[in-house]
């Protein structure tokens, strides 16, 4: 069985593929949708059957979704479990390449727990939140001299509330 270990960070994705008991030379990709497609092509070319991906806050989700869409057997690994495994096999160095190799070793040695894709509603809310954040940052970039207003409003923090709706009281209790 060929397995891949993937270490994900904000800007890069490092992959190590285990073939015939040996870990190949790690490859690095940017953490972007275009590079995710290149990574998937590389995994298909290597005929990888199982992927171990370390959960890294929000950075791993887009890649996990892409791998799931591509049909890979995917296991998202708890970082603490990966750390304990690395300690157990006496790995002393900590680099992205070493972490990817550890994950490639971890995936075939532990019981496979298939990743469960988040619900469509959760992904939709996430996409909306990302869009709002992008709009807010572009509004701030367009008007750098203007005092930042709360995100989603242009003039007043309570703009957009339905008529007659009481404005929230933001005072701290005594």
matplotlib code that plots the C-alpha trace (Angstrom):
import matplotlib.pyplot as plt

x = [0.0, 1.3, 0.6, 1.2, 1.8, 0.9, 2.1, 0.0, 1.0, -0.4, 1.6, 2.9, 1.9, 4.7, 4.0, 6.0, 5.0, 5.8, 6.4, 7.5, 8.5, 10.6, 9.8, 10.5, 11.9, 9.4, 7.8, 6.5, 3.5, 1.9, -1.3, -3.5, -6.3, -4.1, -1.3, -3.8, -4.7, -1.0, -0.6, -3.6, -2.1, 1.2, -0.6, -2.5, 0.7, 2.3, -0.8, -1.3, -4.1, -4.2, -3.5, -2.7, -3.2, -2.5, -5.3, -3.9, -6.6, -8.2, -5.3, -6.0, -9.7, -9.5, -6.9, -9.0, -12.0, -10.0, -8.6, -12.1, -13.5, -10.7, -11.7, -8.7, -9.0, -8.3, -7.4, -7.1, -4.7, -4.9, -1.7, -1.2, -1.4, 1.1, 3.5, 3.3, 3.9, 7.0, 8.2, 7.6, 9.6, 12.3, 12.1, 14.1, 14.1, 11.0, 10.8, 7.8, 9.6, 10.1, 6.6, 5.2, 7.4, 6.1, 2.5, 3.3, 4.5, 1.5, -1.2, -0.5, 0.5, -2.7, -6.3, -7.7, -10.3, -11.9, -12.4, -15.9, -16.7, -18.4, -22.1, -23.0, -24.5, -21.2, -19.3, -21.8, -21.5, -17.7, -17.8, -20.1, -17.8, -14.8, -16.6, -17.6, -14.0, -12.7, -15.2, -14.3, -10.6, -11.1, -13.3, -10.6, -7.9, -9.9, -10.3, -7.2, -7.7, -11.2, -11.6, -12.6, -16.3, -17.5, -17.5, -20.6, -21.5, -20.5, -21.6, -23.0, -22.4, -26.2, -26.9, -28.7, -30.9, -34.6, -36.6, -37.7, -35.1, -33.3, -29.6, -27.5, -26.1, -22.3, -21.6, -20.0, -21.9, -20.6]
y = [0.0, 3.5, 6.2, 9.9, 12.1, 15.7, 18.5, 21.7, 25.2, 28.7, 29.1, 25.6, 21.9, 19.3, 15.8, 12.6, 9.3, 5.9, 3.2, -0.3, 0.6, 3.6, 7.3, 9.2, 12.7, 15.2, 17.7, 21.1, 22.8, 26.2, 26.1, 27.3, 25.7, 25.5, 23.8, 21.4, 20.2, 19.7, 17.8, 15.6, 14.8, 13.9, 11.6, 9.9, 9.5, 7.8, 5.6, 6.6, 4.7, 6.4, 9.9, 11.1, 14.8, 16.6, 18.9, 22.4, 24.8, 26.3, 25.6, 22.0, 22.1, 23.3, 20.6, 18.0, 18.9, 18.7, 15.3, 14.1, 15.4, 13.5, 10.3, 9.6, 7.6, 10.4, 10.4, 13.7, 13.2, 14.9, 16.9, 15.5, 11.9, 12.7, 14.3, 11.3, 9.0, 11.0, 10.7, 6.9, 6.4, 8.7, 11.5, 14.4, 16.9, 19.1, 20.3, 20.2, 17.4, 15.3, 15.9, 14.8, 11.7, 10.9, 11.3, 8.9, 6.4, 7.0, 6.4, 2.7, 1.8, 2.9, 1.9, 3.9, 6.5, 8.0, 11.7, 12.9, 15.9, 18.8, 19.4, 21.5, 24.2, 24.5, 24.9, 27.5, 29.5, 29.3, 30.6, 33.5, 34.5, 34.4, 36.6, 39.1, 39.2, 39.8, 42.6, 44.3, 44.2, 45.5, 48.3, 49.2, 49.1, 51.4, 54.0, 53.7, 57.2, 56.4, 55.1, 51.5, 50.8, 47.4, 44.9, 44.9, 48.6, 51.7, 54.5, 53.5, 50.3, 49.7, 50.4, 47.6, 46.7, 46.4, 49.6, 49.7, 47.0, 48.1, 48.8, 46.4, 47.8, 47.3, 48.6, 46.3, 45.4, 46.9]
z = [0.0, -0.9, 1.6, 1.7, 4.7, 4.3, 6.6, 6.0, 7.0, 6.1, 2.9, 2.0, 1.9, 2.2, 1.0, 1.6, -0.1, 1.4, -1.2, -0.5, 3.1, 2.1, 2.3, -0.9, -1.2, 0.2, -2.2, -1.4, -2.9, -2.2, -0.1, -3.0, -5.0, -8.1, -6.2, -4.5, -8.0, -8.8, -5.5, -6.4, -9.8, -8.1, -5.7, -8.5, -10.6, -7.5, -7.1, -3.5, -1.8, 1.6, 2.7, 6.3, 6.8, 10.0, 11.2, 11.4, 12.5, 9.4, 6.9, 6.3, 5.4, 1.8, 1.0, 2.8, 0.8, -2.5, -1.6, -0.6, -3.9, -5.7, -4.1, -1.8, 1.4, 3.8, 7.4, 9.2, 12.1, 15.5, 15.9, 19.4, 18.1, 15.4, 18.0, 20.3, 17.3, 16.3, 19.9, 19.9, 16.7, 18.2, 15.6, 17.0, 14.2, 13.5, 9.9, 7.5, 5.5, 8.6, 9.8, 6.4, 6.6, 10.1, 8.9, 6.0, 8.6, 10.9, 8.3, 7.6, 11.2, 12.9, 12.5, 9.6, 10.6, 7.5, 7.5, 7.7, 5.4, 7.2, 6.5, 3.5, 5.8, 7.7, 4.5, 3.2, 6.4, 6.1, 2.5, 3.5, 6.4, 4.1, 1.6, 4.3, 5.6, 2.0, 1.4, 4.7, 4.0, 0.5, 1.9, 4.4, 1.7, -0.5, 2.3, 4.4, 6.0, 7.2, 10.7, 10.4, 11.0, 12.3, 9.5, 7.4, 8.1, 6.2, 8.4, 11.7, 13.8, 13.9, 10.2, 8.6, 11.7, 10.9, 11.7, 15.3, 16.3, 19.5, 19.1, 21.1, 24.4, 24.3, 27.8, 30.2, 33.3, 36.6]

ax = plt.figure().add_subplot(projection="3d")
ax.plot(x, y, z, "-o")
ax.set_aspect("equal")
plt.show()
